Structure formats: structure tokens, C-alpha cells
Amino acid sequence: MTRDIDLVVAFYLKDAARIETVLGEEYYVSPDAAREAVLHQTSFNAIHQVTLMKVDFMIRKQEDYRQHEFTRRVRVRVENFNLWLVSKEDLILSKLHWARESHSERQLTDVENLIATGCDVDYLRQWSARLNLTDMLTRVFP
């Protein structure tokens, strides 16, 4: 478990301009950082001022795969709150990408653990080939 919350958001400039209002006074957030993140399809964060919990907002990229990934998100109810979570297979593909970029064995261990709980192997093989991640996938799933 990480110490922050990661959100992928489909933000536009108008959303970045009103982020302070949406989050409220309990969060520190820079509207300028949000605006830059939207313009460059990167990320920005907000910090809850009481708990110091950090929320990372990652702007959804416009690539075909990222658009497809967003349509596959899964709705989950936690207590009285609805959440949308990335599908397990798309999380695996992201972790394979992060592992390649960062040379992180931790990401590969996470992938192994996720695969061990069951997943759509055909989907993983198809998209890992399209995303040039087959070499990473075969490291954890021959």
C-alpha cells in the first residue's frame, strides 16, 4: 500500500480552474499546477491539510490505449461511496510500463501478485504486444 491516493482524471482547463472550489479549504492545491498538468497531460497533487494525505491527479492521456483503459474502469462501492477503479489487467499493463521506466522490481512483484489472483491473459498478451511490453510481461508470465 502506498501512502497517497492516485486518481486518473479526464480534466479540461475549465476543471483545473475550479479545482480549489471543488476540493474545498481542507486541501492545498495549486490551480496553476492543475492547469499545467492539463496542458501537458502530466499530473498535479493536492494535500489534505489536516491528515497530510496526498492525492495525485494524473491527467488521462489522449493515446488510444489510455482512452480504452478509461472505458474499462470498474465501479466499486465502498461503504456509502462509489468509486471507479482501473481494471486489474490495465493496472498490470501500467505497472509493466512503470517497471520498465524505473527498473523497479517492486512493480514486477506487484504484477506477479496480481496475475496470481487471476486475470484476462488474452487481453494482457494483446495489449502488451501493442504497447511494446511483451518482454516485460514474459519476465513475470512466460
C-alpha positions in Angstrom: 0.0 0.0 0.0 1.2 3.4 -0.8 0.8 6.5 1.3 -1.2 8.5 -1.2 -4.2 8.3 -3.4 -3.7 8.1 -7.2 -6.6 9.3 -9.4 -6.7 9.4 -13.2 -8.9 12.2 -14.3 -10.4 13.4 -17.6 -9.8 17.1 -16.8 -10.2 20.1 -19.1 -8.9 23.6 -18.5 -12.2 24.6 -17.0 -11.9 21.8 -14.5 -8.4 22.9 -13.5 -9.7 26.5 -12.9 -12.2 25.3 -10.4 -10.2 22.7 -8.5 -9.8 24.8 -5.4 -13.6 25.2 -5.2 -14.3 21.5 -5.8 -11.8 20.3 -3.2 -12.6 23.0 -0.6 -10.4 24.7 2.0 -9.3 21.4 3.6 -7.0 20.8 0.7 -3.9 22.7 -0.5 -3.9 22.7 -4.3 -2.3 24.9 -6.9 -4.7 25.8 -9.8 -1.6 26.8 -11.8 -0.1 23.3 -11.3 -3.5 21.8 -12.3 -3.6 24.0 -15.4 -0.1 23.0 -16.5 -0.9 19.3 -15.9 -3.9 19.6 -18.2 -1.9 21.4 -20.9 0.9 18.8 -20.8 -1.0 15.7 -19.8 1.0 15.2 -16.7 0.0 15.3 -13.0 -0.5 17.6 -10.1 -1.4 16.9 -6.4 -3.5 18.1 -3.6 -2.7 17.7 0.1 -5.3 17.4 2.8 -4.1 19.9 5.3 -5.2 18.0 8.4 -4.1 14.5 7.7 -1.3 15.5 5.2 -2.7 12.7 2.8 -1.5 13.5 -0.7 -3.8 13.0 -3.7 -2.1 12.7 -7.1 -4.3 13.7 -10.0 -2.9 12.2 -13.2 -4.5 13.7 -16.3 -5.7 11.0 -18.7 -3.6 10.9 -21.8 -5.2 11.1 -25.2 -3.5 8.0 -26.5 -5.8 5.3 -27.9 -4.8 2.8 -25.2 -5.4 5.3 -22.3 -8.8 6.2 -23.8 -9.6 2.4 -24.0 -8.3 1.8 -20.4 -10.6 4.5 -19.1 -13.7 2.8 -20.6 -12.8 -0.4 -18.9 -12.7 1.0 -15.4 -14.8 -0.9 -12.8 -17.4 0.7 -10.5 -17.0 -0.4 -6.8 -19.0 0.6 -3.8 -17.0 1.2 -0.6 -19.4 1.9 2.4 -21.6 4.7 1.1 -19.3 5.8 -1.7 -19.0 4.8 -5.3 -15.5 4.6 -6.8 -14.2 3.8 -10.3 -11.1 1.6 -10.3 -8.8 0.7 -13.1 -9.3 -2.9 -14.3 -6.8 -5.4 -13.0 -5.4 -6.0 -16.5 -4.9 -2.3 -17.2 -3.2 -1.9 -13.8 -0.9 -4.8 -14.7 0.0 -3.1 -18.0 0.7 0.2 -16.3 2.9 -1.5 -13.7 4.8 -3.2 -16.5 5.4 0.2 -18.1 6.5 1.7 -14.8 8.8 -1.2 -14.2 10.5 -0.7 -17.5 10.9 3.0 -16.9 12.0 2.8 -13.3 13.8 -0.6 -13.3 11.6 -1.4 -10.3 11.5 -5.0 -9.1 8.7 -3.9 -6.8 6.4 -3.2 -9.7 7.2 -6.6 -11.2 6.4 -8.3 -7.8 3.1 -6.4 -7.8 2.4 -7.7 -11.3 3.2 -11.3 -10.2 0.8 -11.0 -7.3 -2.0 -9.5 -9.4 -1.6 -12.3 -12.1 -1.7 -14.9 -9.3 -5.2 -13.8 -8.4 -6.5 -14.4 -12.0 -6.8 -12.1 -15.0 -7.6 -12.0 -18.7 -4.4 -13.4 -20.1 -5.5 -12.9 -23.7 -6.1 -9.2 -23.1 -2.7 -8.8 -21.4 -0.9 -10.5 -24.3 -2.8 -8.5 -26.9 -2.2 -5.1 -25.3 1.4 -5.9 -24.2 2.2 -6.6 -27.8 0.5 -3.3 -29.0 2.3 -1.3 -26.2 5.7 -3.0 -26.8 5.6 -4.5 -23.3 5.8 -8.2 -24.2 9.3 -8.5 -23.0 8.2 -7.2 -19.6 5.2 -9.5 -19.5 7.3 -12.6 -20.2 9.5 -11.8 -17.3 6.6 -12.4 -14.9 4.3 -14.6 -17.0 6.1 -16.9 -19.5 
